[in-house]
Amino acid sequence: MAIFKKHESKIIDPVCGMTFEEKDTVVTSSYKGTTYYFCSEKCKADFDRNPESILTMKAEREKIMEEERSETLGKMMNEVAHEIRNPLTSIGGFTRKIYDKLPEGDPNKNYMKMVIEEVARLENIVKQLVELTTIGVLHRESSNINDVIIETIKSFEQELKNNNIEVKTELIDNPPVVSIDKDKMTIAIVNLIKNAIEAMHKTPKLLKITSYIGNGHIEVIMSDTGKGIPKDKIKYIFDPFFTSKIYGPGLGLTFTQRIIQVHGGTISVESDLGKGTTFTIRLPLKELVL
């Protein structure tokens, strides 16, 4: 039976949104195999009267909070990129001049080369930060989500083969044509496939991608049989430069989440350590269908 917790000792009341210690739980209620914890009898009574409505409001509340958090992170990263770019350009320029003036065989030349390489790496990070802040500008076009998925998988054909990864697709027949930024949506799916490949080291290696329509949304579900993500890390995986033993540091998942959000959708993740991870993209049809 699943238990909704923010982390091991914190509980979030699905009705009022209050966060409290597990030991302070007043009452619980079970719905569709999931146990929910409440801070008061009143919250439990409200939940029991209409659990579907409460859970829908809870999902909307979480979506708004995540969007606000992403917007705050975006502003912060824009400021950081602005502050770093100019001095970084100066450091790189001066270092290259010193490097060019040093004679061959000078031991300091190797040190200058190391500085130049690190500056280039940092410049690439700044470039990604700038790209992330402008990702909200969409160039929509009529697209078939299945075609986006299939084309993206084809771009990984050789890498998947080299890593002995089996790919299984279960795509909905005749999906509606949707108005999306095809290039950005491709980037979102690319990042998820990259992470799946990184996570799978032992057999069986299976990447499963499903698309279907339900509850007014088109959903893309991507599952792997990789290492899985620890429960205490899972809530951080969309944070910029977050790293774990499974995924290296970077902006891939941050880009993916932001792309889905600017299309009006959500992305969620479930993971079992040692068994694999599943990402679910949900895009609202009412905003995308032509």
C-alpha distance (Angstrom), angle and dihedral (degrees) to the residues before:
residue distance angle dihedral
M1 . . .
A2 3.82 . .
I3 3.81 121.2 .
F4 3.79 122.7 -157.4
K5 3.79 109.2 -134.1
K6 3.75 134.0 153.0
H7 3.78 88.8 -140.7
E8 3.77 136.5 -31.0
S9 3.82 97.8 -60.1
K10 3.82 104.1 20.7
I11 3.80 126.6 83.6
I12 3.80 128.9 -166.1
D13 3.80 117.3 -148.7
P14 3.84 104.8 -133.6
V15 3.82 91.3 -148.9
C16 3.80 105.9 48.2
G17 3.81 98.4 14.8
M18 3.80 93.0 -127.2
T19 3.81 116.5 154.8
F20 3.79 116.5 -141.0
E21 3.78 142.9 157.7
E22 3.79 116.9 -84.5
K23 3.81 89.6 -122.4
D24 3.83 88.6 59.9
T25 3.81 93.4 58.3
V26 3.80 110.4 132.2
V27 3.80 99.8 -169.8
T28 3.80 142.1 -15.4
S29 3.77 136.4 -145.1
S30 3.79 132.3 -164.1
Y31 3.80 124.3 -138.8
K32 3.81 126.4 172.7
G33 3.79 92.0 -16.8
T34 3.80 95.8 -50.0
T35 3.80 124.3 110.9
Y36 3.81 116.2 -139.5
Y37 3.81 124.0 -163.8
F38 3.82 124.0 -143.9
C39 3.77 134.9 -163.1
S40 3.81 93.5 -145.9
E41 3.79 144.1 16.6
K42 3.80 88.9 -113.2
C43 3.81 92.5 59.1
K44 3.80 90.6 49.1
A45 3.82 91.1 49.6
D46 3.82 91.3 50.1
F47 3.80 89.9 49.5
D48 3.81 94.9 47.6
R49 3.82 91.4 51.5
N50 3.80 93.8 58.3
P51 3.81 114.8 -0.4
E52 3.82 95.7 167.8
S53 3.79 92.1 55.1
I54 3.81 91.8 46.8
L55 3.80 92.9 49.0
T56 3.82 90.9 48.1
M57 3.81 90.4 52.7
K58 3.81 89.8 45.7
A59 3.81 90.5 53.7
E60 3.81 91.2 48.6
R61 3.81 91.0 48.4
E62 3.80 91.2 51.2
K63 3.81 91.1 47.0
I64 3.81 92.0 53.2
M65 3.81 91.8 46.9
E66 3.81 91.3 49.8
E67 3.81 92.2 48.3
E68 3.81 91.0 50.2
R69 3.78 90.3 48.2
S70 3.81 91.4 49.7
E71 3.80 91.0 48.9
T72 3.81 90.8 51.8
L73 3.79 91.2 48.8
G74 3.79 89.7 48.7
K75 3.79 92.6 54.3
M76 3.78 91.2 46.8
M77 3.80 92.8 50.3
N78 3.79 91.3 48.1
E79 3.80 90.1 54.8
V80 3.80 92.0 46.1
A81 3.81 91.8 49.6
H82 3.82 90.8 49.4
E83 3.81 93.3 49.6
I84 3.81 94.4 46.3
R85 3.79 102.0 41.4
N86 3.82 100.3 70.7
P87 3.83 99.3 45.7
L88 3.80 89.6 42.0
T89 3.81 90.8 54.7
S90 3.81 89.6 50.6
I91 3.81 92.9 49.0
G92 3.80 91.3 48.9
G93 3.80 93.5 47.2
F94 3.81 96.0 48.5
T95 3.80 92.2 44.4
R96 3.82 92.1 52.5
K97 3.82 90.3 51.1
I98 3.81 91.2 51.7
Y99 3.82 90.6 46.1
D100 3.81 92.1 52.4
K101 3.82 92.2 49.8
L102 3.80 96.1 49.7
P103 3.82 114.5 94.9
E104 3.79 120.8 -119.0
G105 3.78 111.2 -89.4
D106 3.79 93.6 32.0
P107 3.85 105.5 133.6
N108 3.80 90.1 -142.9
K109 3.81 89.5 64.5
N110 3.81 90.9 72.1
Y111 3.80 90.3 51.5
M112 3.80 90.9 50.9
K113 3.80 89.4 49.6
M114 3.80 89.9 53.8
V115 3.81 90.7 51.1
I116 3.82 91.1 49.1
E117 3.82 91.2 51.3
E118 3.80 92.7 48.8
V119 3.81 91.3 47.6
A120 3.81 89.1 52.1
R121 3.81 89.7 51.3
L122 3.81 91.4 50.3
E123 3.81 91.2 46.1
N124 3.81 88.5 55.2
I125 3.82 90.3 51.5
V126 3.82 90.8 50.5
K127 3.81 89.0 49.6
Q128 3.81 89.8 53.4
L129 3.80 91.0 48.7
V130 3.80 90.5 53.3
E131 3.81 91.1 47.4
L132 3.80 89.9 51.0
T133 3.80 92.2 55.0
T134 3.83 91.0 52.8
I135 3.79 96.7 44.6
G136 3.81 91.6 100.4
V137 3.81 90.2 76.3
L138 3.80 104.2 93.5
H139 3.80 128.2 -164.6
R140 3.77 99.8 -159.5
E141 3.76 125.0 -158.8
S142 3.80 136.0 168.0
S143 3.80 107.1 -85.3
N144 3.76 143.4 169.3
I145 3.80 108.3 -134.0
N146 3.81 90.8 -148.9
D147 3.81 90.4 57.1
V148 3.81 90.2 52.0
I149 3.82 90.1 51.6
I150 3.82 94.6 46.4
E151 3.81 94.2 46.4
T152 3.79 90.9 49.4
I153 3.80 92.5 50.3
K154 3.82 89.7 50.7
S155 3.81 90.1 55.9
F156 3.83 87.7 59.5
E157 3.82 95.1 43.9
Q158 3.80 96.7 112.5
E159 3.81 95.2 40.7
L160 3.80 91.7 49.9
K161 3.79 90.1 48.9
N162 3.81 92.8 48.5
N163 3.80 89.7 52.4
N164 3.82 93.8 45.4
I165 3.79 91.6 -121.9
E166 3.80 118.1 159.7
V167 3.79 116.2 -143.3
K168 3.78 121.9 -152.3
T169 3.81 122.6 -175.7
E170 3.79 129.1 -168.1
L171 3.80 104.4 -178.0
I172 3.79 125.9 176.8
D173 3.80 116.4 -107.7
N174 3.81 115.9 -110.2
P175 3.81 99.2 -6.6
P176 3.81 115.8 -162.2
V177 3.78 117.5 -92.9
V178 3.79 107.9 -104.5
S179 3.79 134.4 -162.5
I180 3.80 106.9 -122.7
D181 3.78 140.4 138.8
K182 3.78 95.5 -99.2
D183 3.80 95.8 -165.0
K184 3.80 93.6 51.1
M185 3.80 93.3 43.9
T186 3.80 87.9 51.9
I187 3.81 89.3 53.4
A188 3.81 89.6 52.0
I189 3.80 92.6 53.3
V190 3.81 92.5 41.6
N191 3.81 90.6 57.6
L192 3.80 91.8 51.1
I193 3.80 92.6 49.7
K194 3.82 91.0 47.9
N195 3.78 90.5 53.5
A196 3.79 91.7 47.5
I197 3.81 91.0 53.1
E198 3.82 91.2 48.4
A199 3.79 91.4 50.4
M200 3.82 98.1 51.2
H201 3.80 114.1 80.6
K202 3.79 103.6 137.7
T203 3.77 131.4 52.8
P204 2.92 136.0 -67.2
K205 3.78 91.3 58.1
L206 3.78 108.9 -176.7
L207 3.79 129.6 161.1
K208 3.79 111.8 -168.8
I209 3.80 122.7 -171.6
T210 3.79 122.1 -173.4
S211 3.78 132.9 -180.0
Y212 3.79 126.7 -169.7
I213 3.79 143.5 143.6
G214 3.79 123.4 -111.9
N215 3.80 138.6 149.0
G216 3.79 93.2 3.8
H217 3.78 93.8 -53.0
I218 3.75 137.2 101.2
E219 3.78 108.3 -135.3
V220 3.79 131.1 -159.0
I221 3.80 113.7 -165.2
M222 3.78 120.7 -168.7
S223 3.82 120.2 -172.4
D224 3.79 131.4 179.6
T225 3.78 134.5 -174.8
G226 3.79 94.2 -133.3
K227 3.78 134.6 125.5
G228 3.78 95.6 -66.6
I229 3.79 126.5 -137.3
P230 3.83 124.0 -85.7
K231 3.81 113.2 -111.4
D232 3.79 92.3 -121.4
K233 3.82 90.6 55.2
I234 3.79 102.1 42.1
K235 3.80 96.2 84.1
Y236 3.82 90.9 56.2
I237 3.81 100.9 49.3
F238 3.82 94.6 98.8
D239 3.81 91.9 51.6
P240 3.83 116.1 109.0
F241 3.82 113.2 -93.9
F242 3.77 93.5 -2.1
T243 3.78 109.5 155.8
S244 3.77 135.2 -167.9
K245 3.78 137.6 167.6
I246 3.81 87.7 -90.2
Y247 3.81 102.6 45.4
G248 3.77 126.3 30.3
P249 3.83 123.8 -129.4
G250 3.78 117.4 -77.8
L251 3.77 147.7 95.8
G252 3.80 100.8 -87.6
L253 3.80 98.8 108.9
T254 3.82 91.1 36.7
F255 3.82 88.4 56.9
T256 3.78 91.2 46.9
Q257 3.79 94.1 50.9
R258 3.81 92.5 47.0
I259 3.82 92.7 48.9
I260 3.79 91.6 52.2
Q261 3.81 91.7 46.2
V262 3.81 94.8 52.5
H263 3.82 87.4 53.1
G264 3.81 87.3 57.3
G265 3.80 93.5 -107.0
T266 3.77 139.9 113.7
I267 3.78 136.5 -129.5
S268 3.78 123.8 -153.1
V269 3.78 134.2 -179.9
E270 3.78 135.8 -148.6
S271 3.78 123.8 -176.2
D272 3.79 141.8 179.2
L273 3.79 113.8 -158.4
G274 3.79 109.0 -117.4
K275 3.81 93.3 9.0
G276 3.79 108.5 64.8
T277 3.78 149.0 -92.4
T278 3.80 134.9 -92.5
F279 3.80 125.5 -157.9
T280 3.81 118.7 -165.7
I281 3.80 121.5 -161.5
R282 3.81 115.0 -164.7
L283 3.81 118.7 -168.7
P284 3.84 121.1 -175.3
L285 3.79 110.9 -121.0
K286 3.80 94.2 -155.8
E287 3.81 89.8 65.0
L288 3.80 97.0 41.4
V289 3.81 109.9 34.5
L290 3.79 113.1 100.1
